[in-house]
Amino acid sequence: MNKPSGSDKPEPKPTRLEEARRIVEEYANDLREIIRKLREKMN
């Protein structure tokens, strides 16, 4: 019934550039969230 998973290829590992972009994007999103919270406190 089930085929052996030997023929299934694992997902390709992201390139260093893709990984760096993801990390920078997460960092920027975190900064946006911090700025939003600070603005709320000032009002």
C-alpha positions, 0 to 999 in steps of 0.5 A: 500500500504505502511506498517506501520513503526512499524515493522521496527527496527531502526538502532542499535546504535553503541557501545562505542568502534565503536564510539571511533574508528570512532572519532579517525579515523576522528582525524587521517585523520584530522592530515594527512590533516594538515601535507600534507598542511604543507608539501606543504607550506614548498616546 
